[in-house]
Amino acid sequence: MSSFHCCATCEHFRSIKLDKGMKYRCKRLGYETRPSYQFTCWEPKEVVKKLMEKRNQK
C-alpha cells in the first residue's frame, strides 16, 4: 500500500488550475498540499482501490 499512499491518489485531493500554475488542496484538511505528500487521513480513490486489489491478487 505504501507505493500508492500519497495525496494525489486520495479522494480528498483537489487540483486547481491558475494562470500562474497549479494549486493543490486537501478538501478534508482544508489547506494546500502537494501530490507526493502523505497524511494518515489518506482515503484512496476508487480507481486506486481497484488497482491495489488487482496487484494484491497476483
PDB file with SEQRES, HELIX, SHEET and CRYST1 records, atoms N, CA, C and O in Angstrom:
SEQRES   1 A   58  MET SER SER PHE HIS CYS CYS ALA THR CYS GLU HIS PHE          
SEQRES   2 A   58  ARG SER ILE LYS LEU ASP LYS GLY MET LYS TYR ARG CYS          
SEQRES   3 A   58  LYS ARG LEU GLY TYR GLU THR ARG PRO SER TYR GLN PHE          
SEQRES   4 A   58  THR CYS TRP GLU PRO LYS GLU VAL VAL LYS LYS LEU MET          
SEQRES   5 A   58  GLU LYS ARG ASN GLN LYS                                      
HELIX    1 AA1 CYS A    7  THR A    9  5                                   3    
HELIX    2 AA2 GLU A   46  GLN A   57  1                                  12    
SHEET    1 AA1 2 PHE A  13  LEU A  18  0                                        
SHEET    2 AA1 2 GLY A  21  CYS A  26 -1                                        
CRYST1    1.000    1.000    1.000  90.00  90.00  90.00 P 1           1          
ATOM      1  N   MET A   1       0.822  -1.201   0.000  1.00  0.00           N  
ATOM      2  CA  MET A   1       0.000   0.000   0.000  1.00  0.00           C  
ATOM      3  C   MET A   1       0.859   1.255   0.000  1.00  0.00           C  
ATOM      4  O   MET A   1       0.408   2.290  -0.490  1.00  0.00           O  
ATOM      5  N   SER A   2       2.046   1.210   0.515  1.00  0.00           N  
ATOM      6  CA  SER A   2       2.867   2.410   0.619  1.00  0.00           C  
ATOM      7  C   SER A   2       3.212   3.002  -0.748  1.00  0.00           C  
ATOM      8  O   SER A   2       3.426   4.209  -0.852  1.00  0.00           O  
ATOM      9  N   SER A   3       3.271   2.180  -1.794  1.00  0.00           N  
ATOM     10  CA  SER A   3       3.577   2.725  -3.118  1.00  0.00           C  
ATOM     11  C   SER A   3       2.410   3.542  -3.685  1.00  0.00           C  
ATOM     12  O   SER A   3       2.603   4.336  -4.606  1.00  0.00           O  
ATOM     13  N   PHE A   4       1.216   3.354  -3.148  1.00  0.00           N  
ATOM     14  CA  PHE A   4       0.038   4.101  -3.582  1.00  0.00           C  
ATOM     15  C   PHE A   4      -0.260   5.298  -2.691  1.00  0.00           C  
ATOM     16  O   PHE A   4      -0.953   6.224  -3.111  1.00  0.00           O  
ATOM     17  N   HIS A   5       0.253   5.290  -1.474  1.00  0.00           N  
ATOM     18  CA  HIS A   5      -0.117   6.281  -0.460  1.00  0.00           C  
ATOM     19  C   HIS A   5       0.520   7.640  -0.739  1.00  0.00           C  
ATOM     20  O   HIS A   5       1.694   7.863  -0.443  1.00  0.00           O  
ATOM     21  N   CYS A   6      -0.264   8.535  -1.307  1.00  0.00           N  
ATOM     22  CA  CYS A   6       0.146   9.932  -1.497  1.00  0.00           C  
ATOM     23  C   CYS A   6      -1.109  10.756  -1.749  1.00  0.00           C  
ATOM     24  O   CYS A   6      -2.153  10.209  -2.106  1.00  0.00           O  
ATOM     25  N   CYS A   7      -1.012  12.034  -1.570  1.00  0.00           N  
ATOM     26  CA  CYS A   7      -2.178  12.916  -1.704  1.00  0.00           C  
ATOM     27  C   CYS A   7      -2.838  12.808  -3.085  1.00  0.00           C  
ATOM     28  O   CYS A   7      -4.064  12.854  -3.180  1.00  0.00           O  
ATOM     29  N   ALA A   8      -2.063  12.670  -4.134  1.00  0.00           N  
ATOM     30  CA  ALA A   8      -2.618  12.635  -5.483  1.00  0.00           C  
ATOM     31  C   ALA A   8      -3.566  11.459  -5.699  1.00  0.00           C  
ATOM     32  O   ALA A   8      -4.408  11.515  -6.596  1.00  0.00           O  
ATOM     33  N   THR A   9      -3.453  10.396  -4.903  1.00  0.00           N  
ATOM     34  CA  THR A   9      -4.324   9.232  -5.050  1.00  0.00           C  
ATOM     35  C   THR A   9      -5.484   9.243  -4.060  1.00  0.00           C  
ATOM     36  O   THR A   9      -6.255   8.285  -4.007  1.00  0.00           O  
ATOM     37  N   CYS A  10      -5.618  10.301  -3.282  1.00  0.00           N  
ATOM     38  CA  CYS A  10      -6.663  10.391  -2.261  1.00  0.00           C  
ATOM     39  C   CYS A  10      -7.923  11.045  -2.832  1.00  0.00           C  
ATOM     40  O   CYS A  10      -7.852  11.938  -3.677  1.00  0.00           O  
ATOM     41  N   GLU A  11      -9.074  10.577  -2.350  1.00  0.00           N  
ATOM     42  CA  GLU A  11     -10.336  11.138  -2.835  1.00  0.00           C  
ATOM     43  C   GLU A  11     -10.555  12.581  -2.406  1.00  0.00           C  
ATOM     44  O   GLU A  11     -11.430  13.248  -2.959  1.00  0.00           O  
ATOM     45  N   HIS A  12      -9.798  13.083  -1.447  1.00  0.00           N  
ATOM     46  CA  HIS A  12      -9.954  14.449  -0.955  1.00  0.00           C  
ATOM     47  C   HIS A  12      -9.008  15.438  -1.640  1.00  0.00           C  
ATOM     48  O   HIS A  12      -9.063  16.636  -1.364  1.00  0.00           O  
ATOM     49  N   PHE A  13      -8.153  14.951  -2.519  1.00  0.00           N  
ATOM     50  CA  PHE A  13      -7.174  15.788  -3.211  1.00  0.00           C  
ATOM     51  C   PHE A  13      -7.859  16.565  -4.332  1.00  0.00           C  
ATOM     52  O   PHE A  13      -8.609  16.000  -5.127  1.00  0.00           O  
ATOM     53  N   ARG A  14      -7.594  17.853  -4.382  1.00  0.00           N  
ATOM     54  CA  ARG A  14      -8.157  18.716  -5.429  1.00  0.00           C  
ATOM     55  C   ARG A  14      -7.027  19.501  -6.092  1.00  0.00           C  
ATOM     56  O   ARG A  14      -6.135  20.016  -5.418  1.00  0.00           O  
ATOM     57  N   SER A  15      -7.078  19.583  -7.413  1.00  0.00           N  
ATOM     58  CA  SER A  15      -6.109  20.401  -8.140  1.00  0.00           C  
ATOM     59  C   SER A  15      -6.866  21.539  -8.816  1.00  0.00           C  
ATOM     60  O   SER A  15      -7.930  21.335  -9.400  1.00  0.00           O  
ATOM     61  N   ILE A  16      -6.308  22.722  -8.727  1.00  0.00           N  
ATOM     62  CA  ILE A  16      -6.937  23.935  -9.248  1.00  0.00           C  
ATOM     63  C   ILE A  16      -5.957  24.593 -10.200  1.00  0.00           C  
ATOM     64  O   ILE A  16      -4.841  24.942  -9.816  1.00  0.00           O  
ATOM     65  N   LYS A  17      -6.380  24.761 -11.443  1.00  0.00           N  
ATOM     66  CA  LYS A  17      -5.511  25.392 -12.439  1.00  0.00           C  
ATOM     67  C   LYS A  17      -5.659  26.914 -12.348  1.00  0.00           C  
ATOM     68  O   LYS A  17      -6.760  27.455 -12.450  1.00  0.00           O  
ATOM     69  N   LEU A  18      -4.535  27.579 -12.156  1.00  0.00           N  
ATOM     70  CA  LEU A  18      -4.486  29.036 -12.082  1.00  0.00           C  
ATOM     71  C   LEU A  18      -3.668  29.574 -13.242  1.00  0.00           C  
ATOM     72  O   LEU A  18      -2.987  28.809 -13.925  1.00  0.00           O  
ATOM     73  N   ASP A  19      -3.726  30.881 -13.475  1.00  0.00           N  
ATOM     74  CA  ASP A  19      -2.927  31.484 -14.530  1.00  0.00           C  
ATOM     75  C   ASP A  19      -1.432  31.274 -14.298  1.00  0.00           C  
ATOM     76  O   ASP A  19      -0.664  31.141 -15.250  1.00  0.00           O  
ATOM     77  N   LYS A  20      -1.029  31.246 -13.043  1.00  0.00           N  
ATOM     78  CA  LYS A  20       0.388  31.120 -12.693  1.00  0.00           C  
ATOM     79  C   LYS A  20       0.811  29.691 -12.379  1.00  0.00           C  
ATOM     80  O   LYS A  20       1.900  29.484 -11.843  1.00  0.00           O  
ATOM     81  N   GLY A  21      -0.011  28.706 -12.693  1.00  0.00           N  
ATOM     82  CA  GLY A  21       0.342  27.314 -12.423  1.00  0.00           C  
ATOM     83  C   GLY A  21      -0.783  26.582 -11.723  1.00  0.00           C  
ATOM     84  O   GLY A  21      -1.949  26.963 -11.828  1.00  0.00           O  
ATOM     85  N   MET A  22      -0.428  25.537 -11.015  1.00  0.00           N  
ATOM     86  CA  MET A  22      -1.403  24.700 -10.333  1.00  0.00           C  
ATOM     87  C   MET A  22      -1.365  24.939  -8.825  1.00  0.00           C  
ATOM     88  O   MET A  22      -0.334  25.292  -8.253  1.00  0.00           O  
ATOM     89  N   LYS A  23      -2.515  24.734  -8.209  1.00  0.00           N  
ATOM     90  CA  LYS A  23      -2.637  24.811  -6.757  1.00  0.00           C  
ATOM     91  C   LYS A  23      -3.296  23.511  -6.311  1.00  0.00           C  
ATOM     92  O   LYS A  23      -4.281  23.073  -6.905  1.00  0.00           O  
ATOM     93  N   TYR A  24      -2.760  22.904  -5.280  1.00  0.00           N  
ATOM     94  CA  TYR A  24      -3.267  21.628  -4.790  1.00  0.00           C  
ATOM     95  C   TYR A  24      -3.775  21.795  -3.369  1.00  0.00           C  
ATOM     96  O   TYR A  24      -3.103  22.387  -2.524  1.00  0.00           O  
ATOM     97  N   ARG A  25      -4.975  21.267  -3.110  1.00  0.00           N  
ATOM     98  CA  ARG A  25      -5.590  21.402  -1.784  1.00  0.00           C  
ATOM     99  C   ARG A  25      -6.167  20.078  -1.335  1.00  0.00           C  
ATOM    100  O   ARG A  25      -6.539  19.229  -2.145  1.00  0.00           O  
ATOM    101  N   CYS A  26      -6.231  19.926  -0.041  1.00  0.00           N  
ATOM    102  CA  CYS A  26      -6.909  18.791   0.557  1.00  0.00           C  
ATOM    103  C   CYS A  26      -8.271  19.283   1.027  1.00  0.00           C  
ATOM    104  O   CYS A  26      -8.363  20.175   1.871  1.00  0.00           O  
ATOM    105  N   LYS A  27      -9.310  18.704   0.483  1.00  0.00           N  
ATOM    106  CA  LYS A  27     -10.664  19.109   0.860  1.00  0.00           C  
ATOM    107  C   LYS A  27     -10.949  18.762   2.325  1.00  0.00           C  
ATOM    108  O   LYS A  27     -11.620  19.521   3.024  1.00  0.00           O  
ATOM    109  N   ARG A  28     -10.445  17.630   2.780  1.00  0.00           N  
ATOM    110  CA  ARG A  28     -10.697  17.204   4.163  1.00  0.00           C  
ATOM    111  C   ARG A  28      -9.956  18.080   5.164  1.00  0.00           C  
ATOM    112  O   ARG A  28     -10.548  18.545   6.138  1.00  0.00           O  
ATOM    113  N   LEU A  29      -8.671  18.308   4.932  1.00  0.00           N  
ATOM    114  CA  LEU A  29      -7.866  19.076   5.873  1.00  0.00           C  
ATOM    115  C   LEU A  29      -8.027  20.583   5.703  1.00  0.00           C  
ATOM    116  O   LEU A  29      -7.838  21.342   6.653  1.00  0.00           O  
ATOM    117  N   GLY A  30      -8.378  21.018   4.485  1.00  0.00           N  
ATOM    118  CA  GLY A  30      -8.638  22.424   4.237  1.00  0.00           C  
ATOM    119  C   GLY A  30      -7.413  23.290   4.005  1.00  0.00           C  
ATOM    120  O   GLY A  30      -7.473  24.503   4.204  1.00  0.00           O  
ATOM    121  N   TYR A  31      -6.302  22.695   3.589  1.00  0.00           N  
ATOM    122  CA  TYR A  31      -5.133  23.511   3.297  1.00  0.00           C  
ATOM    123  C   TYR A  31      -4.360  22.963   2.113  1.00  0.00           C  
ATOM    124  O   TYR A  31      -4.628  21.864   1.629  1.00  0.00           O  
ATOM    125  N   GLU A  32      -3.396  23.750   1.657  1.00  0.00           N  
ATOM    126  CA  GLU A  32      -2.607  23.360   0.495  1.00  0.00           C  
ATOM    127  C   GLU A  32      -1.741  22.156   0.792  1.00  0.00           C  
ATOM    128  O   GLU A  32      -1.298  21.942   1.921  1.00  0.00           O  
ATOM    129  N   THR A  33      -1.510  21.377  -0.249  1.00  0.00           N  
ATOM    130  CA  THR A  33      -0.690  20.181  -0.152  1.00  0.00           C  
ATOM    131  C   THR A  33       0.079  20.014  -1.450  1.00  0.00           C  
ATOM    132  O   THR A  33       0.026  20.888  -2.315  1.00  0.00           O  
ATOM    133  N   ARG A  34       0.773  18.937  -1.598  1.00  0.00           N  
ATOM    134  CA  ARG A  34       1.497  18.566  -2.815  1.00  0.00           C  
ATOM    135  C   ARG A  34       1.079  17.151  -3.185  1.00  0.00           C  
ATOM    136  O   ARG A  34       0.719  16.369  -2.305  1.00  0.00           O  
ATOM    137  N   PRO A  35       1.118  16.803  -4.472  1.00  0.00           N  
ATOM    138  CA  PRO A  35       0.710  15.457  -4.887  1.00  0.00           C  
ATOM    139  C   PRO A  35       1.475  14.336  -4.191  1.00  0.00           C  
ATOM    140  O   PRO A  35       0.914  13.263  -3.970  1.00  0.00           O  
ATOM    141  N   SER A  36       2.730  14.555  -3.843  1.00  0.00           N  
ATOM    142  CA  SER A  36       3.543  13.487  -3.258  1.00  0.00           C  
ATOM    143  C   SER A  36       3.486  13.428  -1.730  1.00  0.00           C  
ATOM    144  O   SER A  36       4.046  12.506  -1.137  1.00  0.00           O  
ATOM    145  N   TYR A  37       2.832  14.377  -1.086  1.00  0.00           N  
ATOM    146  CA  TYR A  37       2.739  14.365   0.379  1.00  0.00           C  
ATOM    147  C   TYR A  37       1.917  13.167   0.851  1.00  0.00           C  
ATOM    148  O   TYR A  37       1.121  12.605   0.098  1.00  0.00           O  
ATOM    149  N   GLN A  38       2.127  12.789   2.119  1.00  0.00           N  
ATOM    150  CA  GLN A  38       1.379  11.681   2.718  1.00  0.00           C  
ATOM    151  C   GLN A  38       0.841  12.106   4.083  1.00  0.00           C  
ATOM    152  O   GLN A  38       1.555  12.704   4.888  1.00  0.00           O  
ATOM    153  N   PHE A  39      -0.423  11.789   4.325  1.00  0.00           N  
ATOM    154  CA  PHE A  39      -1.050  12.051   5.611  1.00  0.00           C  
ATOM    155  C   PHE A  39      -1.756  10.789   6.071  1.00  0.00           C  
ATOM    156  O   PHE A  39      -2.096   9.940   5.247  1.00  0.00           O  
ATOM    157  N   THR A  40      -1.983  10.650   7.362  1.00  0.00           N  
ATOM    158  CA  THR A  40      -2.624   9.446   7.890  1.00  0.00           C  
ATOM    159  C   THR A  40      -4.114   9.391   7.589  1.00  0.00           C  
ATOM    160  O   THR A  40      -4.730   8.337   7.748  1.00  0.00           O  
ATOM    161  N   CYS A  41      -4.702  10.482   7.163  1.00  0.00           N  
ATOM    162  CA  CYS A  41      -6.138  10.503   6.842  1.00  0.00           C  
ATOM    163  C   CYS A  41      -6.410  10.062   5.406  1.00  0.00           C  
ATOM    164  O   CYS A  41      -7.529  10.208   4.914  1.00  0.00           O  
ATOM    165  N   TRP A  42      -5.413   9.534   4.746  1.00  0.00           N  
ATOM    166  CA  TRP A  42      -5.499   9.132   3.342  1.00  0.00           C  
ATOM    167  C   TRP A  42      -6.624   8.142   3.096  1.00  0.00           C  
ATOM    168  O   TRP A  42      -6.721   7.119   3.774  1.00  0.00           O  
ATOM    169  N   GLU A  43      -7.476   8.451   2.120  1.00  0.00           N  
ATOM    170  CA  GLU A  43      -8.548   7.562   1.677  1.00  0.00           C  
ATOM    171  C   GLU A  43      -8.424   7.448   0.155  1.00  0.00           C  
ATOM    172  O   GLU A  43      -8.722   8.410  -0.553  1.00  0.00           O  
ATOM    173  N   PRO A  44      -7.992   6.293  -0.361  1.00  0.00           N  
ATOM    174  CA  PRO A  44      -7.730   6.171  -1.797  1.00  0.00           C  
ATOM    175  C   PRO A  44      -8.989   6.319  -2.657  1.00  0.00           C  
ATOM    176  O   PRO A  44     -10.094   5.966  -2.243  1.00  0.00           O  
ATOM    177  N   LYS A  45      -8.788   6.846  -3.854  1.00  0.00           N  
ATOM    178  CA  LYS A  45      -9.866   6.944  -4.839  1.00  0.00           C  
ATOM    179  C   LYS A  45     -10.273   5.529  -5.244  1.00  0.00           C  
ATOM    180  O   LYS A  45      -9.500   4.586  -5.071  1.00  0.00           O  
ATOM    181  N   GLU A  46     -11.475   5.379  -5.779  1.00  0.00           N  
ATOM    182  CA  GLU A  46     -11.977   4.062  -6.181  1.00  0.00           C  
ATOM    183  C   GLU A  46     -11.058   3.385  -7.196  1.00  0.00           C  
ATOM    184  O   GLU A  46     -10.802   2.184  -7.098  1.00  0.00           O  
ATOM    185  N   VAL A  47     -10.567   4.139  -8.157  1.00  0.00           N  
ATOM    186  CA  VAL A  47      -9.685   3.553  -9.175  1.00  0.00           C  
ATOM    187  C   VAL A  47      -8.392   3.040  -8.545  1.00  0.00           C  
ATOM    188  O   VAL A  47      -7.842   2.034  -8.993  1.00  0.00           O  
ATOM    189  N   VAL A  48      -7.914   3.710  -7.529  1.00  0.00           N  
ATOM    190  CA  VAL A  48      -6.707   3.283  -6.812  1.00  0.00           C  
ATOM    191  C   VAL A  48      -6.998   2.029  -5.998  1.00  0.00           C  
ATOM    192  O   VAL A  48      -6.165   1.124  -5.942  1.00  0.00           O  
ATOM    193  N   LYS A  49      -8.164   1.963  -5.368  1.00  0.00           N  
ATOM    194  CA  LYS A  49      -8.556   0.771  -4.614  1.00  0.00           C  
ATOM    195  C   LYS A  49      -8.584  -0.455  -5.528  1.00  0.00           C  
ATOM    196  O   LYS A  49      -8.096  -1.524  -5.162  1.00  0.00           O  
ATOM    197  N   LYS A  50      -9.161  -0.287  -6.721  1.00  0.00           N  
ATOM    198  CA  LYS A  50      -9.226  -1.399  -7.677  1.00  0.00           C  
ATOM    199  C   LYS A  50      -7.841  -1.830  -8.124  1.00  0.00           C  
ATOM    200  O   LYS A  50      -7.574  -3.026  -8.247  1.00  0.00           O  
ATOM    201  N   LEU A  51      -6.960  -0.876  -8.366  1.00  0.00           N  
ATOM    202  CA  LEU A  51      -5.599  -1.198  -8.769  1.00  0.00           C  
ATOM    203  C   LEU A  51      -4.859  -1.916  -7.648  1.00  0.00           C  
ATOM    204  O   LEU A  51      -4.113  -2.859  -7.909  1.00  0.00           O  
ATOM    205  N   MET A  52      -5.052  -1.488  -6.413  1.00  0.00           N  
ATOM    206  CA  MET A  52      -4.423  -2.137  -5.266  1.00  0.00           C  
ATOM    207  C   MET A  52      -4.908  -3.582  -5.138  1.00  0.00           C  
ATOM    208  O   MET A  52      -4.107  -4.482  -4.884  1.00  0.00           O  
ATOM    209  N   GLU A  53      -6.210  -3.809  -5.311  1.00  0.00           N  
ATOM    210  CA  GLU A  53      -6.767  -5.153  -5.261  1.00  0.00           C  
ATOM    211  C   GLU A  53      -6.205  -6.021  -6.371  1.00  0.00           C  
ATOM    212  O   GLU A  53      -5.846  -7.177  -6.146  1.00  0.00           O  
ATOM    213  N   LYS A  54      -6.130  -5.464  -7.567  1.00  0.00           N  
ATOM    214  CA  LYS A  54      -5.609  -6.201  -8.720  1.00  0.00           C  
ATOM    215  C   LYS A  54      -4.169  -6.619  -8.486  1.00  0.00           C  
ATOM    216  O   LYS A  54      -3.805  -7.756  -8.787  1.00  0.00           O  
ATOM    217  N   ARG A  55      -3.361  -5.749  -7.970  1.00  0.00           N  
ATOM    218  CA  ARG A  55      -1.944  -6.052  -7.720  1.00  0.00           C  
ATOM    219  C   ARG A  55      -1.772  -7.041  -6.578  1.00  0.00           C  
ATOM    220  O   ARG A  55      -0.818  -7.819  -6.583  1.00  0.00           O  
ATOM    221  N   ASN A  56      -2.663  -7.032  -5.608  1.00  0.00           N  
ATOM    222  CA  ASN A  56      -2.597  -7.990  -4.496  1.00  0.00           C  
ATOM    223  C   ASN A  56      -2.991  -9.395  -4.906  1.00  0.00           C  
ATOM    224  O   ASN A  56      -2.589 -10.367  -4.266  1.00  0.00           O  
ATOM    225  N   GLN A  57      -3.779  -9.510  -5.973  1.00  0.00           N  
ATOM    226  CA  GLN A  57      -4.223 -10.826  -6.443  1.00  0.00           C  
ATOM    227  C   GLN A  57      -3.127 -11.572  -7.178  1.00  0.00           C  
ATOM    228  O   GLN A  57      -3.199 -12.796  -7.289  1.00  0.00           O  
ATOM    229  N   LYS A  58      -2.141 -10.901  -7.672  1.00  0.00           N  
ATOM    230  CA  LYS A  58      -1.064 -11.541  -8.438  1.00  0.00           C  
ATOM    231  C   LYS A  58      -0.085 -12.227  -7.556  1.00  0.00           C  
ATOM    232  O   LYS A  58       0.880 -12.814  -8.045  1.00  0.00           O  
TER     233      LYS A  58                                                      
END                                                                             
